[in-house]
């Protein structure tokens, strides 16, 4: 009796990081049957949100990245971060397209004033590619970096002081 391997999965369309649905991508099509090696019995799938989170964490590791996301995304994220019990969204500012074996990543960054943007973009790109390829096994075909804003030192100094109403 001959056992056939499962057909290769179709390319999965991109899912924005904010979408509640989570698409998955089959990384390795598995074979079935007792005569197959243990390492190939079954299929490995990676959800798009995994690539989003890995890329987001890797981008934030680079010194000079102040925040991620566009203006509205950062505003909503700041509100969410202040809600008790709320968690920060490591996928903010990250969009991915994932196919069967490859991924393309778009990043939106806010950089610290004075940091050379070209050097920062290169470092972010290298770190994201290394992390995504190492952790997921997917080939990263491109990482597009968009600088949305520059964080100025006086931006934090101009925040109104808050005083406690209780002693």
KOLDORO-867326 format. One record per atom (N, C-alpha, C): residue in three letters; atom name; y, x, z; chain. Coordinates in steps of 0.05 Angstrom, whole numbers, plus 5000, padded with zeros to 4 digits. Each point is the difference from the previous one (the first is absolute). Layout:
 residuo atomo    Y    X    Z cadena
     ALA    CA    Y    X    Z      A
...
! end
This chain:
 residuo atomo    Y    X    Z cadena
     UNK     N 4977 5017 5000      A
     UNK    CA 5023 4983 5000      A
     UNK     C 5025 5018 5000      A
     UNK     N 5018 4995 4982      A
     UNK    CA 5024 5015 4998      A
     UNK     C 5023 4986 5014      A
     UNK     N 5016 5015 5015      A
     UNK    CA 5023 4989 5014      A
     UNK     C 5025 5011 4986      A
     UNK     N 5017 4982 4992      A
     UNK    CA 5025 5008 4986      A
     UNK     C 5023 5002 5020      A
     UNK     N 5018 5019 4995      A
     UNK    CA 5023 5002 5018      A
     UNK     C 5020 4978 4992      A
     UNK     N 5016 4994 5020      A
     UNK    CA 5021 4979 4996      A
     UNK     C 5019 5009 4979      A
     UNK     N 5011 4981 4984      A
     UNK    CA 5020 5009 4979      A
     UNK     C 5025 5010 5014      A
     UNK     N 5014 5018 4986      A
     UNK    CA 5025 5010 5010      A
     UNK     C 5020 4978 5004      A
     UNK     N 5015 5001 5022      A
     UNK    CA 5020 4978 5005      A
     UNK     C 5023 5002 4980      A
     UNK     N 5012 4977 4996      A
     UNK    CA 5024 4998 4982      A
     UNK     C 5024 5012 5015      A
     UNK     N 5020 5007 4985      A
     UNK    CA 5025 5010 5012      A
     UNK     C 5013 4977 5016      A
     UNK     N 5008 5007 5024      A
     UNK    CA 5012 4980 5018      A
     UNK     C 5030 5002 4997      A
     UNK     N 5014 4977 4996      A
     UNK    CA 5029 5001 4997      A
     UNK     C 5013 5008 5025      A
     UNK     N 5025 5010 4998      A
     UNK    CA 5015 5008 5023      A
     UNK     C 5008 4977 5017      A
     UNK     N 5001 5004 5026      A
     UNK    CA 5009 4980 5019      A
     UNK     C 5023 5011 5016      A
     UNK     N 5023 4988 5000      A
     UNK    CA 5022 5010 5015      A
     UNK     C 4993 5002 5030      A
     UNK     N 5012 5019 5014      A
     UNK    CA 4994 5005 5028      A
     UNK     C 5006 4976 5017      A
     UNK     N 5019 4983 4991      A
     UNK    CA 5008 4977 5017      A
     UNK     C 4982 4975 4995      A
     UNK     N 4983 5001 4980      A
     UNK    CA 4983 4977 4994      A
     UNK     C 4978 4998 5021      A
     UNK     N 4994 4976 5008      A
     UNK    CA 4979 4996 5021      A
     UNK     C 4972 5005 4989      A
     UNK     N 4996 4996 4974      A
     UNK    CA 4974 5005 4989      A
     UNK     C 4995 5029 4998      A
     UNK     N 4976 5009 5004      A
     UNK    CA 4994 5028 4999      A
     UNK     C 4979 5005 4978      A
     UNK     N 5007 5014 4979      A
     UNK    CA 4981 5006 4979      A
     UNK     C 4985 5025 5009      A
     UNK     N 4976 5002 4990      A
     UNK    CA 4984 5023 5006      A
     UNK     C 4992 5013 4974      A
     UNK     N 4995 5026 5001      A
     UNK    CA 4991 5015 4977      A
     UNK     C 4974 5013 5006      A
     UNK     N 4980 4996 4983      A
     UNK    CA 4975 5013 5004      A
     UNK     C 5003 5029 4993      A
     UNK     N 4994 5018 5019      A
     UNK    CA 5003 5028 4995      A
     UNK     C 4975 5012 4988      A
     UNK     N 4977 4991 5009      A
     UNK    CA 4975 5010 4990      A
     UNK     C 4981 4976 4996      A
     UNK     N 4991 4996 4976      A
     UNK    CA 4980 4980 4994      A
     UNK     C 4973 5009 5011      A
     UNK     N 4988 4985 5016      A
     UNK    CA 4975 5008 5012      A
     UNK     C 4975 4990 4985      A
     UNK     N 4979 5013 5004      A
     UNK    CA 4974 4992 4988      A
     UNK     C 4984 4986 5022      A
     UNK     N 4981 4985 4992      A
     UNK    CA 4983 4987 5020      A
     UNK     C 4971 5009 4996      A
     UNK     N 4985 4998 5020      A
     UNK    CA 4972 5006 4998      A
     UNK     C 4992 5022 5020      A
     UNK     N 4976 4999 5009      A
     UNK    CA 4990 5019 5020      A
     UNK     C 4996 5028 4988      A
     UNK     N 4998 5002 4974      A
     UNK    CA 4995 5026 4988      A
     UNK     C 5027 5015 4994      A
     UNK     N 5023 4988 5006      A
     UNK    CA 5026 5012 4996      A
     UNK     C 5006 5017 5025      A
     UNK     N 5016 5022 4997      A
     UNK    CA 5008 5015 5023      A
     UNK     C 5017 4983 5019      A
     UNK     N 4999 5006 5026      A
     UNK    CA 5014 4984 5020      A
     UNK     C 5030 4999 4995      A
     UNK     N 5011 5022 4991      A
     UNK    CA 5029 5001 4996      A
     UNK     C 5010 4982 4978      A
     UNK     N 4983 4992 4982      A
     UNK    CA 5009 4984 4977      A
     UNK     C 4991 4970 5003      A
     UNK     N 4988 4993 5021      A
     UNK    CA 4992 4972 5004      A
     UNK     C 5024 4984 5011      A
     UNK     N 5012 4985 4983      A
     UNK    CA 5022 4984 5008      A
     UNK     C 5025 5007 4986      A
     UNK     N 5022 4987 5007      A
     UNK    CA 5025 5003 4986      A
     UNK     C 5022 5005 5021      A
     UNK     N 5019 5017 4993      A
     UNK    CA 5023 5005 5017      A
     UNK     C 5024 4988 4987      A
     UNK     N 5014 4983 5016      A
     UNK    CA 5025 4987 4990      A
     UNK     C 5023 5008 5018      A
     UNK     N 5023 5005 4987      A
     UNK    CA 5024 5007 5015      A
     UNK     C 5021 4978 4995      A
     UNK     N 5010 4988 5021      A
     UNK    CA 5021 4980 4997      A
     UNK     C 5026 5014 4993      A
     UNK     N 5017 4987 4984      A
     UNK    CA 5026 5011 4992      A
     UNK     C 5017 5007 5024      A
     UNK     N 4998 4984 5021      A
     UNK    CA 5016 5005 5024      A
     UNK     C 4993 5026 5013      A
     UNK     N 4976 5010 4996      A
     UNK    CA 4992 5027 5010      A
     UNK     C 5016 5021 4987      A
     UNK     N 5003 4998 4973      A
     UNK    CA 5016 5020 4985      A
     UNK     C 5029 4998 5009      A
     UNK     N 5010 4976 5004      A
     UNK    CA 5028 4996 5008      A
     UNK     C 5005 5014 5027      A
     UNK     N 4982 4995 5019      A
     UNK    CA 5004 5012 5027      A
     UNK     C 4997 5030 4999      A
     UNK     N 4981 5011 4986      A
     UNK    CA 4997 5029 4999      A
     UNK     C 5024 5013 4987      A
     UNK     N 5010 4988 4979      A
     UNK    CA 5024 5011 4986      A
     UNK     C 5025 4997 5018      A
     UNK     N 5003 4978 5014      A
     UNK    CA 5022 4997 5018      A
     UNK     C 5001 5019 5023      A
     UNK     N 4977 5005 5012      A
     UNK    CA 4999 5020 5022      A
     UNK     C 5005 5028 4990      A
     UNK     N 4989 5007 4977      A
     UNK    CA 5003 5026 4989      A
     UNK     C 5030 5005 4992      A
     UNK     N 5013 4981 4990      A
     UNK    CA 5028 5003 4992      A
     UNK     C 5018 5004 5025      A
     UNK     N 4994 4985 5021      A
     UNK    CA 5016 5002 5025      A
     UNK     C 4995 5027 5015      A
     UNK     N 4979 5014 4993      A
     UNK    CA 4995 5026 5013      A
     UNK     C 5019 5022 4992      A
     UNK     N 5014 4996 4978      A
     UNK    CA 5017 5021 4989      A
     UNK     C 5028 4999 5014      A
     UNK     N 5008 5023 5011      A
     UNK    CA 5026 5000 5013      A
     UNK     C 5022 4994 4980      A
     UNK     N 5019 4983 5008      A
     UNK    CA 5022 4993 4982      A
     UNK     C 4998 4971 4991      A
     UNK     N 4976 4988 5003      A
     UNK    CA 4996 4972 4993      A
     UNK     C 5009 4984 5025      A
     UNK     N 5022 4985 4997      A
     UNK    CA 5010 4985 5023      A
     UNK     C 4986 4973 5002      A
     UNK     N 4997 4986 4978      A
     UNK    CA 4987 4974 5000      A
     UNK     C 4989 4995 4972      A
     UNK     N 4987 4977 4998      A
     UNK    CA 4988 4993 4974      A
     UNK     C 5007 4971 4994      A
     UNK     N 5003 4994 4974      A
     UNK    CA 5005 4973 4991      A
     UNK     C 5028 4996 4991      A
     UNK     N 5005 4977 4987      A
     UNK    CA 5027 4993 4991      A
     UNK     C 5015 4988 5022      A
     UNK     N 5025 4992 4995      A
     UNK    CA 5017 4990 5021      A
     UNK     C 4989 4975 5014      A
     UNK     N 4992 4980 4984      A
     UNK    CA 4989 4976 5012      A
     UNK     C 4974 5005 5015      A
     UNK     N 4983 5016 4989      A
     UNK    CA 4975 5007 5012      A
     UNK     C 5004 5014 5027      A
     UNK     N 5020 5018 5001      A
     UNK    CA 5006 5014 5025      A
     UNK     C 5012 4982 5021      A
     UNK     N 5017 4981 4991      A
     UNK    CA 5012 4981 5018      A
     UNK     C 4979 4982 5013      A
     UNK     N 4982 4989 4984      A
     UNK    CA 4979 4983 5010      A
     UNK     C 4981 5017 5018      A
     UNK     N 4995 5024 4993      A
     UNK    CA 4983 5018 5016      A
     UNK     C 5012 5006 5027      A
     UNK     N 5027 5004 5000      A
     UNK    CA 5013 5006 5025      A
     UNK     C 4998 4977 5019      A
     UNK     N 5003 4976 4990      A
     UNK    CA 4997 4976 5016      A
     UNK     C 4972 4998 5011      A
     UNK     N 4980 5004 4983      A
     UNK    CA 4972 4999 5008      A
     UNK     C 4994 5021 5021      A
     UNK     N 5011 5024 4997      A
     UNK    CA 4995 5021 5020      A
     UNK     C 5011 4994 5027      A
     UNK     N 5021 4983 5002      A
     UNK    CA 5012 4994 5025      A
     UNK     C 4987 4976 5014      A
     UNK     N 4983 4986 4987      A
     UNK    CA 4986 4977 5012      A
     UNK     C 4978 5011 5018      A
     UNK     N 4999 4991 5025      A
     UNK    CA 4980 5010 5018      A
     UNK     C 4972 4995 4988      A
     UNK     N 4984 5021 5001      A
     UNK    CA 4973 4998 4989      A
     UNK     C 4998 5005 4970      A
     UNK     N 5024 5003 4987      A
     UNK    CA 5000 5004 4971      A
     UNK     C 4992 5029 4994      A
     UNK     N 4988 5004 4977      A
     UNK    CA 4993 5027 4992      A
     UNK     C 5016 5008 4976      A
     UNK     N 5006 5026 4997      A
     UNK    CA 5014 5009 4977      A
     UNK     C 4982 4999 4976      A
     UNK     N 5011 4995 4977      A
     UNK    CA 4985 4998 4975      A
     UNK     C 5000 5026 4986      A
     UNK     N 4977 5015 5001      A
     UNK    CA 4999 5026 4987      A
     UNK     C 5000 4998 4970      A
     UNK     N 4995 4976 4990      A
     UNK    CA 5000 4995 4971      A
     UNK     C 5027 4993 4988      A
     UNK     N 5020 4998 5017      A
     UNK    CA 5027 4993 4991      A
     UNK     C 5010 5022 4981      A
     UNK     N 5009 4992 4976      A
     UNK    CA 5010 5019 4981      A
     UNK     C 4979 5012 4982      A
     UNK     N 4975 4989 5001      A
     UNK    CA 4978 5011 4984      A
     UNK     C 4988 4978 4983      A
     UNK     N 4998 5005 4975      A
     UNK    CA 4986 4982 4981      A
     UNK     C 4979 5016 4985      A
     UNK     N 4977 4989 4996      A
     UNK    CA 4978 5014 4987      A
     UNK     C 4988 4983 4977      A
     UNK     N 4989 5014 4981      A
     UNK    CA 4983 4988 4980      A
     UNK     C 4974 5016 5002      A
     UNK     N 4978 4985 5004      A
     UNK    CA 4975 5014 5003      A
     UNK     C 4980 4989 4980      A
     UNK     N 4987 5019 4985      A
     UNK    CA 4979 4992 4982      A
     UNK     C 4974 5010 5010      A
     UNK     N 4980 5002 4984      A
     UNK    CA 4973 5007 5009      A
     UNK     C 4999 5028 5012      A
     UNK     N 5014 5019 4989      A
     UNK    CA 4998 5027 5010      A
     UNK     C 5028 5014 5003      A
     UNK     N 5021 4986 4993      A
     UNK    CA 5026 5012 5001      A
     UNK     C 5020 4981 5014      A
     UNK     N 5022 5012 5008      A
     UNK    CA 5022 4985 5013      A
     UNK     C 5027 5012 4992      A
     UNK     N 5020 4983 4998      A
     UNK    CA 5028 5008 4996      A
     UNK     C 5016 4989 5024      A
     UNK     N 5018 5015 5010      A
     UNK    CA 5014 4993 5024      A
     UNK     C 5030 5002 4996      A
     UNK     N 5015 4980 5010      A
     UNK    CA 5029 4999 4999      A
     UNK     C 5010 5000 5029      A
     UNK     N 5019 5018 5006      A
     UNK    CA 5011 5003 5027      A
     UNK     C 5030 4996 4999      A
     UNK     N 5011 4985 5020      A
     UNK    CA 5028 4997 5003      A
     UNK     C 5008 5013 5026      A
     UNK     N 5018 5020 4999      A
     UNK    CA 5006 5015 5024      A
     UNK     C 5030 5000 5007      A
     UNK     N 5005 5004 5026      A
     UNK    CA 5027 5006 5010      A
     UNK     C 4998 5028 5011      A
     UNK     N 5018 5018 4991      A
     UNK    CA 4998 5028 5008      A
     UNK     C 5023 5006 5020      A
     UNK     N 4995 5021 5015      A
     UNK    CA 5020 5010 5019      A
     UNK     C 5022 5015 4984      A
     UNK     N 5025 4997 5007      A
     UNK    CA 5022 5014 4987      A
     UNK     C 4996 5030 5003      A
     UNK     N 5004 5014 4978      A
     UNK    CA 4999 5029 5000      A
     UNK     C 4973 5011 4990      A
     UNK     N 4980 4983 4999      A
     UNK    CA 4974 5009 4990      A
     UNK     C 5000 5001 4970      A
     UNK     N 4992 5022 4987      A
     UNK    CA 4999 5001 4971      A
     UNK     C 4980 4979 4989      A
     UNK     N 5011 4981 4986      A
     UNK    CA 4983 4977 4991      A
     UNK     C 4978 5009 4981      A
     UNK     N 5005 5018 4982      A
     UNK    CA 4979 5008 4981      A
     UNK     C 4977 5013 5015      A
     UNK     N 5006 5017 5020      A
     UNK    CA 4979 5013 5016      A
     UNK     C 4985 4980 5017      A
     UNK     N 5015 4981 5011      A
     UNK    CA 4987 4979 5017      A
     UNK     C 4981 4984 4983      A
     UNK     N 5009 4991 4976      A
     UNK    CA 4983 4984 4983      A
     UNK     C 4975 5015 4992      A
     UNK     N 5003 5026 4994      A
     UNK    CA 4976 5016 4993      A
     UNK     C 4981 5002 5024      A
     UNK     N 5010 5005 5024      A
     UNK    CA 4983 5002 5023      A
     UNK     C 4986 4973 5007      A
     UNK     N 5015 4978 4997      A
     UNK    CA 4988 4974 5005      A
     UNK     C 4978 4995 4980      A
     UNK     N 5006 5005 4974      A
     UNK    CA 4981 4996 4979      A
     UNK     C 4974 5016 5005      A
     UNK     N 5003 5025 5007      A
     UNK    CA 4976 5017 5005      A
     UNK     C 4984 4990 5023      A
     UNK     N 5014 4993 5022      A
     UNK    CA 4986 4991 5024      A
     UNK     C 4985 4973 4995      A
     UNK     N 5013 4982 4986      A
     UNK    CA 4988 4974 4994      A
     UNK     C 4975 5004 4982      A
     UNK     N 5003 5015 4980      A
     UNK    CA 4978 5005 4981      A
     UNK     C 4976 5012 5016      A
     UNK     N 5006 5021 5016      A
     UNK    CA 4979 5013 5015      A
     UNK     C 4986 4980 5019      A
     UNK     N 5015 4985 5015      A
     UNK    CA 4988 4981 5019      A
     UNK     C 4984 4978 4987      A
     UNK     N 5011 4988 4979      A
     UNK    CA 4986 4978 4987      A
     UNK     C 4975 5009 4986      A
     UNK     N 5001 5023 4986      A
     UNK    CA 4976 5010 4987      A
     UNK     C 4979 5009 5020      A
     UNK     N 5008 5013 5021      A
     UNK    CA 4981 5009 5021      A
     UNK     C 4987 4977 5015      A
     UNK     N 5016 4980 5007      A
     UNK    CA 4990 4979 5017      A
     UNK     C 4985 4979 4984      A
     UNK     N 5011 4992 4977      A
     UNK    CA 4987 4978 4984      A
     UNK     C 4982 5010 4978      A
     UNK     N 5003 5024 4990      A
     UNK    CA 4985 5009 4978      A
     UNK     C 5010 4990 4973      A
     UNK     N 5022 4985 5000      A
     UNK    CA 5012 4991 4975      A
     UNK     C 5017 5022 4988      A
     UNK     N 5002 5001 4974      A
     UNK    CA 5018 5019 4987      A
     UNK     C 5028 4988 4999      A
     UNK     N 5020 5014 5010      A
     UNK    CA 5027 4990 4999      A
     UNK     C 5013 5010 4974      A
     UNK     N 5006 4981 4982      A
     UNK    CA 5011 5008 4974      A
     UNK     C 5030 5004 5001      A
     UNK     N 5014 4987 5018      A
     UNK    CA 5029 5004 5003      A
     UNK     C 5010 4990 5026      A
     UNK     N 5021 5012 5010      A
     UNK    CA 5014 4991 5024      A
     UNK     C 5030 5000 4993      A
     UNK     N 5011 4976 4997      A
     UNK    CA 5028 4997 4993      A
     UNK     C 5016 4997 5026      A
     UNK     N 5020 5016 5003      A
     UNK    CA 5017 5000 5024      A
     UNK     C 5028 4990 4993      A
     UNK     N 5008 4979 5014      A
     UNK    CA 5027 4989 4997      A
     UNK     C 5015 5004 5026      A
     UNK     N 5023 5013 4998      A
     UNK    CA 5017 5004 5024      A
     UNK     C 5020 4977 5000      A
     UNK     N 4997 4982 5020      A
     UNK    CA 5017 4976 5002      A
     UNK     C 5026 5004 5016      A
     UNK     N 4999 5020 5018      A
     UNK    CA 5023 5003 5017      A
     UNK     C 4999 5028 5013      A
     UNK     N 5023 5008 5012      A
     UNK    CA 5002 5025 5015      A
     UNK     C 5009 4992 5028      A
     UNK     N 4985 5009 5020      A
     UNK    CA 5007 4994 5028      A
     UNK     C 5020 5021 5009      A
     UNK     N 5024 4991 5008      A
     UNK    CA 5021 5017 5010      A
     UNK     C 4998 5003 5030      A
     UNK     N 5007 5024 5011      A
     UNK    CA 4998 5003 5029      A
     UNK     C 5017 4980 5015      A
     UNK     N 5023 4993 4990      A
     UNK    CA 5017 4981 5014      A
     UNK     C 4990 4971 4999      A
     UNK     N 4980 4995 4984      A
     UNK    CA 4988 4973 4999      A
     UNK     C 4989 4992 5027      A
     UNK     N 4988 5019 5015      A
     UNK    CA 4989 4993 5026      A
     UNK     C 5022 5000 5021      A
     UNK     N 5020 5017 4997      A
     UNK    CA 5022 5002 5019      A
     UNK     C 5017 4975 5000      A
     UNK     N 5002 4986 4977      A
     UNK    CA 5017 4977 4998      A
     UNK     C 4987 4974 5011      A
     UNK     N 4975 5002 5008      A
     UNK    CA 4986 4976 5011      A
     UNK     C 5014 4992 5026      A
     UNK     N 5005 4975 5004      A
     UNK    CA 5013 4991 5025      A
     UNK     C 4983 5006 5024      A
     UNK     N 5013 5009 5021      A
     UNK    CA 4986 5006 5025      A
     UNK     C 4992 4974 5013      A
     UNK     N 4976 5000 5011      A
     UNK    CA 4991 4976 5014      A
     UNK     C 4998 5007 5030      A
     UNK     N 5010 4982 5016      A
     UNK    CA 4999 5004 5028      A
     UNK     C 4981 4980 5012      A
     UNK     N 4987 5009 5021      A
     UNK    CA 4980 4983 5013      A
     UNK     C 5015 4980 5018      A
     UNK     N 4990 4975 5000      A
     UNK    CA 5013 4980 5017      A
     UNK     C 4987 4999 5028      A
     UNK     N 4979 5016 5003      A
     UNK    CA 4987 5001 5027      A
     UNK     C 5002 5029 5010      A
     UNK     N 5002 5002 5026      A
     UNK    CA 5002 5027 5012      A
     UNK     C 4974 5010 5009      A
! end
